[in-house]
Amino acid sequence: MMNFANIFAKKKSKIIINGVEYSGENVQVNDTHVTIDGQIITSSITPKISIKIYGDADSVRTTSGEIKVETVTGQVETVSGDVTC
């Protein structure tokens, strides 16, 4: 299983993944599903990942994809892809 993104926040944030809106504090995106706050939310993620975070994020880690975040209070790490803060 390939992990595409991990997002951690101190409070719930609005997060848009490939055009679908979610809300949560702990978000993981891998090649098979999206998990938010420990619950599997959806399956069949496309290879191209686009994530927008409306709120504060303590850390954002990605291996690929486009990430847009309002405020990052900690680290942003990416292997491949664009990050806009």
C-alpha positions as CSV (number, residue, x, y, z in Angstrom):
1,M,0.0,0.0,0.0
2,M,1.4,3.4,-1.0
3,N,0.8,6.3,1.3
4,F,0.2,9.6,-0.6
5,A,-0.5,12.1,2.2
6,N,-0.8,12.5,6.0
7,I,-2.4,15.6,7.5
8,F,-2.5,16.4,11.2
9,A,-4.4,19.3,12.8
10,K,-5.2,20.3,16.4
11,K,-8.9,21.0,15.4
12,K,-11.2,19.9,12.6
13,S,-10.5,21.5,9.3
14,K,-12.3,21.4,6.0
15,I,-10.2,19.3,3.6
16,I,-11.0,18.8,-0.1
17,I,-9.5,15.7,-1.7
18,N,-9.9,15.4,-5.5
19,G,-12.9,17.7,-5.3
20,V,-14.8,15.9,-2.4
21,E,-15.1,17.8,0.9
22,Y,-14.3,16.2,4.2
23,S,-13.8,17.4,7.8
24,G,-11.4,16.0,10.3
25,E,-8.2,16.3,12.3
26,N,-6.2,13.2,11.2
27,V,-6.3,12.5,7.5
28,Q,-4.5,9.7,5.6
29,V,-4.6,9.2,1.8
30,N,-3.2,6.1,0.3
31,D,-3.6,4.2,-3.0
32,T,-6.7,2.4,-1.9
33,H,-8.7,4.8,0.4
34,V,-9.1,8.0,2.5
35,T,-9.1,7.6,6.3
36,I,-10.3,10.4,8.5
37,D,-10.0,10.3,12.2
38,G,-9.5,6.5,12.1
39,Q,-12.5,5.7,9.8
40,I,-12.2,4.6,6.2
41,I,-14.3,7.2,4.3
42,T,-13.9,6.3,0.6
43,S,-12.1,3.9,-1.7
44,S,-10.7,4.0,-5.2
45,I,-8.4,7.0,-5.1
46,T,-7.1,8.2,-8.5
47,P,-3.3,8.3,-9.0
48,K,-3.4,12.1,-9.3
49,I,-4.1,13.6,-5.8
50,S,-5.3,17.2,-5.2
51,I,-5.7,18.3,-1.5
52,K,-6.9,21.7,-0.2
53,I,-6.9,22.3,3.5
54,Y,-9.1,25.2,4.9
55,G,-7.8,25.7,8.5
56,D,-4.7,25.1,10.4
57,A,-2.5,22.0,9.8
58,D,0.2,21.0,12.3
59,S,1.9,18.9,9.6
60,V,1.5,17.9,6.0
61,R,3.5,15.0,4.4
62,T,3.0,13.9,0.8
63,T,4.7,11.7,-1.7
64,S,3.0,13.2,-4.6
65,G,0.1,15.5,-5.6
66,E,-0.9,19.1,-5.3
67,I,-1.4,20.5,-1.8
68,K,-2.9,23.9,-0.9
69,V,-3.2,24.8,2.8
70,E,-4.3,28.0,4.5
71,T,-1.9,27.8,7.5
72,V,0.8,25.3,8.5
73,T,2.0,25.5,12.1
74,G,4.6,22.8,11.7
75,Q,6.3,20.9,8.9
76,V,5.5,20.5,5.2
77,E,7.3,17.6,3.4
78,T,6.8,16.4,-0.1
79,V,8.7,14.1,-2.4
80,S,7.1,15.2,-5.6
81,G,4.3,17.8,-6.1
82,D,3.5,21.4,-5.5
83,V,2.7,22.9,-2.1
84,T,1.0,26.3,-1.8
85,C,0.5,28.0,1.6
